Amino acid sequence: MSKSKIDRRLFVASSAAMLTAPASLRAQSAWPAGRNIRIVVPFPPAGATDVLGRIMAERFGEFWGARVVVENKPGAGGNIGAEQVARSAPDGDNILIFSVGMATNPHLYQNMTYDPIKDFEPVSLIAMVPNILIAGKHTPYSNAQEFVAFAKANPGKITYGSSGIGTSLHLAGELFQKMTGTKMQHVPYRGAALAIQDLLAGQIDVVLDNITSALPQARAGAVKGLAITTAKRSQFAPELQPLAEVVPGFDVTSWFALFVPKGTPRPIIDRIAADVRKALAEPAVKEKMASLAADSVGSTPEELAALLRSETEKWGILIREAGIKAN
C-alpha cells in the first residue's frame, strides 16, 4: 500500500474522530484563541464586582487573543446572572464573577434554581475587600471600644444601615450582634449609597460599608472610621484597628471569585486560574486593585472550593438563627 493512501486514511480517520468526539473535547482543543468569551457580572455596572470583572476581561483578552466581554445581568441578589451561567455550555466561553452571595443566597432564597456547589466549578479567587465600621458625626463614640460599650449599654438604640436584606453589609451587622450579645435596629436600603446619604444626614448611626467607598469618606472627616472588619489591619487603612481587637474572632471580608459551569474541562479551568495570577502580578493591575483597596489573591480552584464551603457553612448558621429571608 502506498504512503499517500496511508496518509489519506489517517487524515480521514483523524477527521472523523474529531467530528465524533464529545463537544467538550472539541471546545477544549479550540479554546481560547479566536473565541467570543463573556464574563457575567450578576450586578449593575460600576460596583466592585463589575470593576473587577472588567479588569479581568481586559487582561484575558490580551492573553488569549480572544474577544472577552462583560455582561451585566443584575437581579435577585445575583441569582439571575448566576443561573444563566450555570445553564450555559461548559466550554469555557461563559465565566461568572460572583462574591459572598454565592455562599449566602442558598440560605436566603427559597426557590433558587441552581446550586452554587453542584452546578459550578470554582476557578480562582481574585480579591478580598474588607468592610469598615463607620459612624455618623452625630454619634457619641469615636472608636471600636466606645462603640461596643455603647451598644451593650443601650440595646436597640443604635440604627445600622445596609445595602439590603441578606447583603454582606447586613450580615456583618447581624454577626456583630450575635458575637457581642447586643441589639441594633437594621435599616435596609436599595444600595449602600443610599445608606451613606442617610448616615451623613444623621438619620442612621452606623454602616459596615465596603472599604472602597467608606475609606475616602472617613479620611475626609465626613464620617467617623471606627474599625476594620478583618482580623488584621489592612495595608490600605493601617490607621483603623480591627474590630476583632474588641470582639475576638470577628472577621468579615467581601471576596470576589470566578466560576464556570460544572463539567468545564479541567485544562480550561487551570488556564483561567493561571491567567488570573498572571494578571494580578502585573504592576498596572496591582495599581488598579490598590485603588479599590482590594487585596489581590489569585487562588487555586481547590482553595476557592474550600473557601466557598467554609463561607456557606458560616453564613448559613447565622442566617438560620436570625431567621433572615431575602425579599
Buried (B, 14 or more C-beta within 10 A) or exposed (E): EEEEEEEEEEEEEEEEEEEEEEEBEBBBEEBBEEBEBBBBBBBEEEBBBBBBBBBBBBBBBEBBEBEBEBBBBBEBBBBBBBBBBBEBEBBBBBBBBBBBBBBBBBBBBEEBEBEBBEBBBBBBBBBBBBBBBBBBEEBEBEBBBBBBEBBEEEEEEBBBBBBBBBBBBBBBBBBBBBBBEBEBEBBBBEBBEBBBBBBBEEBBBBBBBBBBBBBEBBEEEBBBBBBBBBBEBBEBBEEBBBBBBBBEEBBBBBBBBBBBBBEBBEEBBBBBBBBBBBBBEEEEBEEBBEEBBBBBBBBBBEBBBEBBEEBBEBBBEBBEEBEBEBE
